[in-house]
Amino acid sequence: MGVRRAVELALDASNRKDGPIYTYGPLIHNPQVLDILKEKGISVIHQIPEAGCGTVLIRAHGVPPEDRDKLRIAGFNVIDATCPKVIKVQSIIAKHSRQGYAVIIVGDRAHPEVIGLLGYAGENGYVAENMEALKALPEFDKAIIVAQTTQNKIFFEEVTAWAQVLHSDYRVFNTICDSTESRQKDVKDLAEKVDAVVVVGGYESGNTKRLFDIARDAGKKAVHIETEAELDINQLGNPRHIAITAGASTPNWIIKRVYRELENRMMHHGRLFRRWRFFIHRNLLLSNIYLAMGAGCLTYAAAMLQGIDPSFSSILMAVLYLLCMHTFNNLIDITSDRYNDPDRATFYQQNRNLLSAFIGLFGLGGLLTAYTMGPLFLVLMLCMSFMGIVYILSLVPHIAGGLKPKIRDIPGSKTLLVALAWGIVTTIVPALDGFGQIRLITVLVFCWTVSLVFVRTAFFDILDMQGSRIVGKETIPILLGEKKTMGLLKNLSGLMMIVLCFASAVGAVSNLGYLLSLCPLSMLMFLSAYEKGGIPSGLRQGFLMESHFILAGLLTALWSLI
């Protein structure tokens, strides 16, 4: 939490572009994140100048209080990115130091967090890196013992036991971050269930080193890497099960890359059936073919729910238009996919020319299909294609300051517009084709399809929050926060389930509504399982979410047969 907060503060500051931005010392201990911050124009200063301007972020590890004061006096706007858990330790030390207590900090003397904590202890501060150093300290009339927040839990338990026996008057505060503590416990438990452990994180990260030590001490093959490029699967022996863990400062996109790299390599060594299944799943998802199949299924379901027997042309138009739209969006979003979905970014980078040709074919196919359906559908298709182009281009040639505003720069616009586009081609088009008009039932079904797609798209926005922040996208989860967004999606899923059941009960729609209410129910269950950690990462996660649209088509087909 503390590391994520620090990085988000830095990225948000850079996206505002309020003058030069600096960090006082490296913000966190991860070179890949520091490289990203450098690309965003955030520099590192190691010394405090006499005079300065712009914004300075205090690193997640914290700094001595006098350094914070010097930065303000120098003229900087100071943003305190100190981890709240570290601030708590600083407060404990400052309070007891004023009361005359000696302060014993159990941690690494050269670590920035410990250096910052010593600043709050003043002349009463002492550091113990090991039991020998602790025992060598003089006896104090009164003293407190605190821990570096990323300290090894087992070692601090030993320190606590020593104090209870020999210095029962010392006050001991277990200030190890609960996240660090639970992660160390998880790694120890995981190591007992697997054949090998991959630890991902910066080589300068203290908590990452401790995770590696715990995994290695468990007697299992263990490697510590910073990126997937350093991964040598031969070092792991011939494992059937691999655990992946990461230090607190390791960004999500690095973990995703390592996961996908391992996933790919393990599948290549697996049985023929598993290899083919993985290959098919991967290519169906990356090419958006599976999503397009879902669009066809949703169109079929939405039409039948309105009481329309859908034409092949209306289903084909939805499939081709949405296949074109999503493939095009993926091509122009390669920059953010470097962080959000590295596998997809590589796929689109390697196949850029072929995919560009497919976009043209899909778009042309969609227009030809619309043309065969009639002038109204061709105009509708052209208007939607035009809006897609306007979404990317500037609204006006230029405004003061050289800025070129775009619709895509409006916070949360992409998620909403994608859902509306799906609603039009999966619900409005079949209604116009079947009824020749939009009826009240069409509005109800439109709300249902838009809600399903909104939940799907916003869920992927949650997964992509780090990458979106890096490229300056203001998605709904970034605006509302992850928890509020997840609550919104769960409530929306539950509401649409209730609305469909009620509409069936009062006769507004056929009893197919009862069956299709299982789709938002399934989404609600998926989101709840995701929150509890019950949905596997990687390909399966995306495949399961996209399958809700396939489910709608299968349920409708089952209802038709019965």
Phi, psi and omega per residue, in radians:
M1 nan -0.782 -3.095
G2 -1.142 -0.719 3.124
V3 -1.181 -0.796 3.134
R4 -1.030 -0.755 -3.141
R5 -1.068 -0.752 -3.118
A6 -1.115 -0.780 -3.141
V7 -1.140 -0.724 3.134
E8 -1.115 -0.691 3.098
L9 -1.082 -0.732 -3.133
A10 -1.158 -0.798 -3.114
L11 -1.165 -0.723 3.116
D12 -1.100 -0.676 3.115
A13 -1.127 -0.712 -3.124
S14 -1.210 -0.596 3.135
N15 -1.231 -0.437 3.088
R16 -1.352 -0.459 3.086
K17 1.003 0.836 3.107
D18 -1.638 1.231 3.125
G19 1.380 -3.086 -3.118
P20 -1.111 2.562 -3.119
I21 -2.201 2.363 -3.123
Y22 -2.299 2.813 2.878
T23 -2.071 2.476 3.118
Y24 -1.528 1.689 -2.985
G25 1.424 2.903 3.113
P26 -1.025 2.292 -3.059
L27 -1.025 -0.801 3.104
I28 -2.493 3.026 -3.130
H29 -1.661 1.174 3.034
N30 -2.607 1.988 -3.056
P31 -1.123 -0.550 -3.135
Q32 -1.168 -0.726 3.098
V33 -1.152 -0.699 3.138
L34 -1.121 -0.615 3.080
D35 -1.126 -0.706 3.116
I36 -1.101 -0.774 3.137
L37 -1.091 -0.639 3.103
K38 -1.128 -0.718 3.090
E39 -1.083 -0.540 -3.141
K40 -1.450 0.091 3.091
G41 1.491 0.297 3.135
I42 -1.697 2.008 -3.100
S43 -1.658 2.846 3.106
V44 -1.919 2.271 2.993
I45 -1.967 2.438 -3.119
H46 -1.882 -0.310 3.102
Q47 -2.160 2.576 3.140
I48 -1.565 2.046 3.138
P49 -1.292 2.886 3.110
E50 -1.193 -0.609 3.128
A51 -2.456 2.483 -3.136
G52 -2.718 3.052 3.089
C53 -2.549 2.887 -3.115
G54 1.673 -2.751 -3.052
T55 -2.055 2.415 3.052
V56 -2.133 2.267 3.060
L57 -1.727 2.267 3.029
I58 -1.374 2.288 -3.029
R59 -1.053 2.775 -3.086
A60 -1.035 -0.463 -3.108
H61 -1.333 -0.247 -3.100
G62 1.513 2.911 3.126
V63 -2.427 2.852 3.035
P64 -1.049 2.570 -3.078
P65 -1.033 -0.563 -3.124
E66 -1.182 -0.514 3.104
D67 -1.200 -0.675 3.101
R68 -1.083 -0.749 3.137
D69 -1.117 -0.714 -3.129
K70 -1.111 -0.668 3.126
L71 -1.095 -0.720 3.130
R72 -1.183 -0.738 -3.129
I73 -1.111 -0.586 -3.138
A74 -1.209 -0.290 3.085
G75 1.905 0.154 3.140
F76 -1.473 2.595 2.900
N77 -1.449 2.037 -3.005
V78 -1.734 2.191 3.004
I79 -1.892 2.079 -3.091
D80 -1.506 1.820 3.121
A81 -1.707 0.307 3.104
T82 -1.047 2.357 3.100
C83 -1.006 2.307 3.135
P84 -0.962 -0.561 3.117
K85 -1.182 -0.615 3.084
V86 -1.227 -0.685 3.107
I87 -1.034 -0.651 3.112
K88 -1.074 -0.737 3.111
V89 -1.150 -0.720 3.113
Q90 -1.014 -0.714 -3.128
S91 -1.158 -0.734 3.121
I92 -1.067 -0.788 -3.121
I93 -1.139 -0.815 -3.100
A94 -1.056 -0.744 -3.121
K95 -1.096 -0.857 -3.066
H96 -1.330 -0.503 3.085
S97 -1.136 -0.686 3.096
R98 -1.121 -0.484 -3.126
Q99 -1.543 0.102 3.055
G100 1.579 0.170 3.114
Y101 -1.343 2.507 2.904
A102 -1.322 2.516 -3.085
V103 -2.018 2.006 3.110
I104 -1.808 2.046 -3.133
I105 -1.808 2.063 3.108
V106 -1.567 1.867 -3.078
G107 3.136 -3.012 -3.134
D108 -1.513 2.108 -3.026
R109 -0.996 -0.631 -3.068
A110 -1.543 -0.033 -3.094
H111 -1.281 2.403 -3.108
P112 -0.975 -0.629 3.140
E113 -1.109 -0.760 -3.120
V114 -1.162 -0.700 3.096
I115 -1.045 -0.744 3.109
G116 -1.141 -0.716 3.140
L117 -1.119 -0.665 3.119
L118 -1.061 -0.538 3.117
G119 -1.101 -0.507 3.116
Y120 -1.459 -0.314 3.139
A121 -1.544 -0.363 -3.119
G122 1.107 -2.360 -3.115
E123 -1.332 -0.152 -3.090
N124 -1.632 0.151 -3.047
G125 -1.637 2.422 3.099
Y126 -2.404 2.581 -3.140
V127 -2.067 2.335 3.069
A128 -2.126 1.960 -3.127
E129 -1.506 -0.380 -3.128
N130 -2.662 3.104 -3.089
M131 -1.144 -0.600 3.125
E132 -1.097 -0.788 3.126
A133 -1.140 -0.629 3.127
L134 -1.136 -0.784 -3.121
K135 -1.213 -0.415 -3.125
A136 -1.400 -0.182 -3.137
L137 -1.224 2.605 3.076
P138 -1.168 2.818 3.067
E139 -1.389 2.390 -3.110
F140 -1.961 2.618 3.081
D141 -1.118 -0.717 3.059
K142 -2.597 2.431 -3.058
A143 -2.672 2.729 2.988
I144 -2.096 2.667 3.069
I145 -2.120 2.197 3.075
V146 -2.197 2.889 -3.132
A147 -2.048 2.540 2.884
Q148 -0.968 2.406 -2.982
T149 -1.085 -0.378 3.140
T150 -1.840 0.376 -3.105
Q151 -1.192 2.683 3.087
N152 -1.170 2.190 -3.073
K153 -1.075 -0.759 -3.091
I154 -1.098 -0.729 3.119
F155 -1.116 -0.721 -3.120
F156 -1.213 -0.548 3.038
E157 -1.096 -0.637 3.080
E158 -1.144 -0.708 3.100
V159 -1.100 -0.748 -3.139
T160 -1.088 -0.764 3.129
A161 -1.105 -0.699 3.106
W162 -1.074 -0.769 -3.124
A163 -1.150 -0.684 -3.129
Q164 -1.120 -0.593 -3.097
V165 -1.434 -0.826 -2.999
L166 -1.762 -0.394 -3.093
H167 -2.464 1.175 -3.071
S168 -1.162 -0.275 3.122
D169 -1.469 -0.196 3.084
Y170 -1.258 2.483 3.093
R171 -1.667 2.168 -3.090
V172 -1.877 2.231 3.089
F173 -2.028 2.030 3.071
N174 -1.386 1.663 -3.075
T175 -1.788 0.308 3.038
I176 -1.167 2.286 -3.133
C177 -1.019 2.316 -3.101
D178 -1.078 -0.510 3.075
S179 -1.160 -0.777 3.098
T180 -1.078 -0.766 -3.104
E181 -1.101 -0.807 -3.113
S182 -1.208 -0.576 3.131
R183 -1.179 -0.691 3.102
Q184 -1.128 -0.697 3.112
K185 -1.147 -0.735 -3.136
D186 -1.078 -0.733 -3.128
V187 -1.121 -0.714 3.122
K188 -1.097 -0.751 3.128
D189 -1.191 -0.737 -3.132
L190 -1.089 -0.718 -3.083
A191 -1.043 -0.481 3.133
E192 -1.314 -0.318 -3.033
K193 -1.832 -0.120 -3.050
V194 -2.161 3.063 -3.137
D195 -1.685 -0.399 -3.096
A196 -2.703 2.737 -3.123
V197 -2.264 2.297 3.039
V198 -1.904 2.111 3.132
V199 -1.863 2.153 -3.054
V200 -1.928 2.231 3.101
G201 2.859 2.937 -3.126
G202 -1.094 2.526 3.139
Y203 -1.227 -0.307 3.105
E204 -1.616 -0.032 -3.094
S205 -1.432 2.053 -3.112
G206 -1.104 -0.760 -3.087
N207 -1.216 -0.529 3.094
T208 -1.185 -0.731 3.104
K209 -1.037 -0.698 -3.121
R210 -1.185 -0.640 3.079
L211 -1.088 -0.721 3.111
F212 -1.102 -0.743 3.128
D213 -1.086 -0.724 -3.133
I214 -1.114 -0.767 3.140
A215 -1.125 -0.742 -3.125
R216 -1.196 -0.674 3.133
D217 -1.162 -0.341 3.110
A218 -1.329 -0.076 3.087
G219 1.494 0.233 -3.137
K220 -1.833 2.759 3.040
K221 -1.080 2.245 -3.106
A222 -2.463 2.473 3.064
V223 -2.300 2.556 3.077
H224 -1.996 2.055 -3.123
I225 -2.263 2.755 3.058
E226 -1.654 -0.656 -3.125
T227 -2.432 2.974 -3.138
E228 -1.160 -0.368 -3.136
A229 -1.141 -0.430 -3.114
E230 -1.567 -0.025 -3.053
L231 -1.280 2.109 3.048
D232 -2.073 1.755 -3.044
I233 -1.125 -0.364 3.120
N234 -1.172 -0.431 3.095
Q235 -1.182 -0.323 -3.087
L236 -1.608 0.048 -3.116
G237 1.373 -2.332 3.126
N238 -2.229 1.204 -2.996
P239 -1.385 2.569 2.981
R240 -1.655 -0.548 -3.135
H241 -2.287 2.279 -3.121
I242 -2.158 2.348 3.034
A243 -1.719 2.441 3.050
I244 -2.075 2.253 3.045
T245 -2.371 2.928 -3.067
A246 -2.586 2.649 3.067
G247 -1.194 2.869 -3.059
A248 -1.073 -0.506 -3.065
S249 -1.648 0.138 -3.137
T250 -1.466 2.132 -3.109
P251 -1.267 2.756 -3.108
N252 -1.009 -0.675 -3.028
W253 -1.190 -0.521 3.080
I254 -1.202 -0.745 3.121
I255 -1.090 -0.739 3.121
K256 -1.050 -0.745 -3.129
R257 -1.101 -0.757 3.128
V258 -1.128 -0.747 -3.136
Y259 -1.057 -0.848 -3.105
R260 -1.141 -0.674 3.123
E261 -1.102 -0.768 3.091
L262 -1.133 -0.736 -3.136
E263 -1.032 -0.797 3.131
N264 -1.109 -0.792 -3.086
R265 -1.203 -0.693 -3.139
M266 -1.147 -0.673 -3.134
M267 -1.160 -0.587 3.124
H268 -1.202 -0.360 3.112
H269 -1.725 -0.029 -3.071
G270 -1.476 -3.030 3.125
R271 -1.220 2.789 -3.060
L272 -1.018 -0.747 -3.128
F273 -1.084 -0.774 -3.135
R274 -1.130 -0.689 -3.139
R275 -1.115 -0.769 3.137
W276 -1.173 -0.706 3.126
R277 -1.095 -0.773 3.115
F278 -1.092 -0.768 -3.131
F279 -1.067 -0.784 -3.121
I280 -1.165 -0.823 3.120
H281 -0.997 -0.843 -3.058
R282 -1.069 -0.835 -3.063
N283 -1.294 -0.568 3.060
L284 -1.107 -0.683 -3.130
L285 -1.308 -0.850 -3.056
L286 -1.150 -0.589 -3.128
S287 -1.466 -0.088 -3.092
N288 1.209 0.180 3.121
I289 -1.153 -0.700 3.124
Y290 -1.131 -0.674 3.104
L291 -1.134 -0.689 3.120
A292 -1.160 -0.657 3.058
M293 -1.064 -0.700 3.090
G294 -1.105 -0.652 3.111
A295 -1.099 -0.719 3.097
G296 -1.114 -0.732 3.128
C297 -1.128 -0.724 -3.127
L298 -1.178 -0.652 3.089
T299 -1.088 -0.780 3.115
Y300 -1.062 -0.800 -3.125
A301 -1.139 -0.759 -3.115
A302 -1.125 -0.657 3.129
A303 -1.179 -0.823 -3.131
M304 -1.117 -0.595 3.121
L305 -1.156 -0.511 3.088
Q306 -1.457 -0.092 -3.110
G307 1.523 0.395 -3.116
I308 -1.927 2.403 2.975
D309 -1.535 1.804 -2.939
P310 -1.179 2.533 3.062
S311 -1.405 2.720 3.087
F312 -1.071 -0.627 -3.102
S313 -1.109 -0.717 -3.124
S314 -1.164 -0.645 3.096
I315 -1.199 -0.767 -3.137
L316 -1.109 -0.665 3.133
M317 -1.094 -0.762 3.113
A318 -1.098 -0.785 -3.115
V319 -1.064 -0.861 -3.075
L320 -1.199 -0.736 -3.116
Y321 -1.111 -0.849 -3.083
L322 -1.244 -0.554 3.054
L323 -1.123 -0.749 3.096
C324 -1.118 -0.816 -3.073
M325 -1.096 -0.845 -3.080
H326 -1.241 -0.638 3.097
T327 -1.144 -0.724 3.098
F328 -1.098 -0.775 3.123
N329 -1.077 -0.701 3.124
N330 -1.125 -0.647 3.133
L331 -1.130 -0.723 -3.099
I332 -1.453 -0.170 -3.140
D333 -1.830 0.395 -3.118
I334 -1.032 -0.629 -3.113
T335 -1.036 -0.852 3.139
S336 -1.263 -0.517 3.122
D337 -1.206 -0.317 3.024
R338 -0.966 -0.529 -3.117
Y339 -1.842 -0.688 -3.060
N340 -1.325 -0.757 -3.098
D341 -2.580 1.399 -3.073
P342 -0.988 -0.602 -3.137
D343 -1.116 -0.760 3.127
R344 -1.181 -0.685 3.124
A345 -1.059 -0.755 3.116
T346 -1.118 -0.753 -3.135
F347 -1.033 -0.791 -3.095
Y348 -1.313 -0.536 3.090
Q349 -1.188 -0.755 -3.100
Q350 -1.258 -0.507 -3.064
N351 -2.012 0.482 -3.035
R352 -0.968 -0.864 -3.075
N353 -1.137 -0.774 -3.136
L354 -1.116 -0.757 -3.125
L355 -1.186 -0.609 3.087
S356 -1.089 -0.710 3.101
A357 -1.129 -0.712 3.120
F358 -1.105 -0.668 3.120
I359 -1.028 -0.788 3.097
G360 -1.069 -0.738 3.137
L361 -1.156 -0.762 3.140
F362 -1.113 -0.762 -3.137
G363 -1.108 -0.775 3.128
L364 -1.133 -0.707 3.106
G365 -1.085 -0.702 3.107
G366 -1.120 -0.713 3.129
L367 -1.168 -0.714 3.121
L368 -1.139 -0.688 3.097
T369 -1.105 -0.764 3.114
A370 -1.091 -0.674 3.140
Y371 -1.080 -0.701 3.134
T372 -1.206 -0.398 -3.135
M373 -1.444 -0.376 3.113
G374 2.344 2.842 -3.093
P375 -0.993 -0.692 -3.114
L376 -1.007 -0.768 -3.088
F377 -1.269 -0.587 3.077
L378 -1.147 -0.773 3.108
V379 -1.086 -0.743 3.130
L380 -1.069 -0.769 3.140
M381 -1.129 -0.738 3.121
L382 -1.130 -0.708 3.128
C383 -1.111 -0.751 3.138
M384 -1.169 -0.656 3.086
S385 -1.148 -0.714 3.118
F386 -1.097 -0.730 3.123
M387 -1.122 -0.592 3.087
G388 -1.110 -0.657 3.103
I389 -1.234 -0.750 3.128
V390 -1.088 -0.598 -3.141
Y391 -1.018 -0.612 -3.080
I392 -1.523 -0.664 -3.076
L393 -1.379 2.927 3.136
S394 -1.210 2.546 3.082
L395 -1.186 -0.675 3.113
V396 -2.381 2.762 -3.092
P397 -0.980 -0.725 3.129
H398 -3.083 2.645 3.072
I399 -2.212 3.108 -3.104
A400 -0.915 2.426 3.141
G401 1.529 0.025 3.091
G402 1.378 0.129 -3.131
L403 -1.321 2.556 3.101
K404 -2.161 1.566 -3.055
P405 -1.145 2.520 3.112
K406 -2.269 2.729 3.088
I407 -1.066 -0.623 -3.112
R408 -1.133 -0.306 3.112
D409 -1.420 -0.190 3.100
I410 -1.241 2.181 -3.080
P411 -0.921 2.238 3.072
G412 1.311 0.087 -3.031
S413 -1.154 -0.685 -3.051
K414 -1.079 -0.818 -3.104
T415 -1.034 -0.788 -3.118
L416 -1.197 -0.769 -3.097
L417 -1.198 -0.633 3.074
V418 -1.079 -0.777 3.140
A419 -1.101 -0.727 3.135
L420 -1.151 -0.694 3.116
A421 -1.074 -0.754 3.081
W422 -1.070 -0.763 -3.121
G423 -1.050 -0.681 -3.116
I424 -1.166 -0.860 -3.039
V425 -1.376 -0.428 -3.124
T426 -1.615 -0.348 -3.061
T427 -2.146 -0.900 -3.079
I428 -1.177 -0.784 -3.106
V429 -1.055 -0.858 3.091
P430 -1.063 -0.584 3.120
A431 -1.157 -0.789 3.119
L432 -1.149 -0.595 3.141
D433 -1.273 -0.660 -3.072
G434 -1.559 -0.823 -3.099
F435 -1.612 -0.487 -2.997
G436 1.438 0.096 -3.129
Q437 -2.815 3.001 3.081
I438 -1.775 2.104 -3.139
R439 -1.783 3.025 3.135
L440 -1.052 -0.675 3.124
I441 -1.105 -0.554 3.113
T442 -1.098 -0.706 3.138
V443 -1.103 -0.736 3.126
L444 -1.083 -0.845 -3.121
V445 -1.175 -0.616 3.076
F446 -1.019 -0.790 3.109
C447 -1.063 -0.663 -3.137
W448 -1.159 -0.843 -3.117
T449 -1.162 -0.739 3.127
V450 -1.069 -0.719 3.139
S451 -1.104 -0.765 3.128
L452 -1.038 -0.821 -3.110
V453 -1.216 -0.637 3.100
F454 -1.072 -0.784 3.127
V455 -1.083 -0.781 3.138
R456 -1.047 -0.855 -3.053
T457 -1.223 -0.727 3.137
A458 -1.180 -0.559 3.071
F459 -1.081 -0.788 3.105
F460 -1.164 -0.519 3.038
D461 -1.094 -0.640 3.101
I462 -1.100 -0.779 3.133
L463 -1.110 -0.477 -3.011
D464 -1.770 0.309 -3.015
M465 -1.060 -0.739 -3.105
Q466 -1.105 -0.834 -3.141
G467 -1.123 -0.653 3.129
S468 -1.110 -0.692 3.116
R469 -1.124 -0.685 -3.096
I470 -1.095 -0.751 -3.106
V471 -1.545 0.015 3.053
G472 1.490 0.329 3.093
K473 -1.419 2.324 3.069
E474 -1.802 1.498 3.135
T475 -1.461 2.981 -3.120
I476 -1.034 -0.777 3.104
P477 -1.076 -0.559 3.107
I478 -1.247 -0.633 3.127
L479 -1.242 -0.789 -3.039
L480 -1.645 -0.425 -2.989
G481 1.698 2.696 -3.055
E482 -1.109 -0.792 -3.072
K483 -1.146 -0.782 -3.126
K484 -1.154 -0.667 3.116
T485 -1.135 -0.762 3.117
M486 -1.087 -0.704 3.082
G487 -1.086 -0.724 3.106
L488 -1.070 -0.784 -3.106
L489 -1.163 -0.691 3.117
K490 -1.169 -0.733 3.120
N491 -1.139 -0.698 3.135
L492 -1.144 -0.710 3.106
S493 -1.097 -0.794 3.133
G494 -1.116 -0.688 3.140
L495 -1.110 -0.779 -3.110
M496 -1.183 -0.554 3.057
M497 -1.107 -0.795 -3.138
I498 -1.148 -0.754 -3.112
V499 -1.067 -0.770 -3.134
L500 -1.134 -0.746 3.119
C501 -1.099 -0.745 3.141
F502 -1.135 -0.742 -3.141
A503 -1.074 -0.650 3.083
S504 -1.204 -0.699 -3.092
A505 -1.118 -0.636 -3.114
V506 -1.609 0.009 3.092
G507 1.481 0.174 3.115
A508 -1.175 -0.591 3.035
V509 -2.286 2.927 3.122
S510 -1.228 3.067 3.120
N511 -1.209 0.005 2.968
L512 -1.075 -0.489 3.120
G513 -1.021 -0.674 3.087
Y514 -1.028 -0.772 -3.079
L515 -1.202 -0.746 -3.111
L516 -1.301 -0.221 3.030
S517 -1.158 -0.256 3.083
L518 -1.182 -0.407 3.138
C519 -1.167 -0.959 3.060
P520 -1.117 -0.549 3.069
L521 -1.103 -0.754 3.111
S522 -1.094 -0.687 3.087
M523 -1.118 -0.720 3.110
L524 -1.067 -0.766 3.109
M525 -1.137 -0.680 3.110
F526 -1.068 -0.830 -3.121
L527 -1.118 -0.695 3.124
S528 -1.138 -0.725 3.121
A529 -1.152 -0.663 3.114
Y530 -1.076 -0.771 3.140
E531 -1.055 -0.560 -3.117
K532 -1.574 0.079 3.117
G533 1.391 0.322 -3.065
G534 -1.636 0.029 3.128
I535 -1.885 2.086 -3.118
P536 -1.067 2.543 3.089
S537 -1.315 3.081 3.052
G538 1.467 -2.642 -3.029
L539 -1.053 -0.693 -3.069
R540 -1.071 -0.615 -3.132
Q541 -1.087 -0.860 3.114
G542 -1.161 -0.674 -3.111
F543 -1.120 -0.719 -3.141
L544 -1.142 -0.750 -3.134
M545 -1.126 -0.788 -3.129
E546 -1.158 -0.404 -3.079
S547 -1.231 -0.205 3.123
H548 -1.128 -0.558 3.104
F549 -1.269 -0.670 3.068
I550 -1.080 -0.693 3.127
L551 -1.029 -0.714 3.131
A552 -1.039 -0.755 3.129
G553 -1.167 -0.731 -3.137
L554 -1.139 -0.728 3.119
L555 -1.117 -0.687 3.120
T556 -1.158 -0.731 3.115
A557 -1.099 -0.701 3.110
L558 -1.100 -0.772 3.134
W559 -1.087 -0.706 3.140
S560 -1.104 -0.718 -3.133
L561 -1.151 -0.735 -3.099
I562 -1.251 nan nan
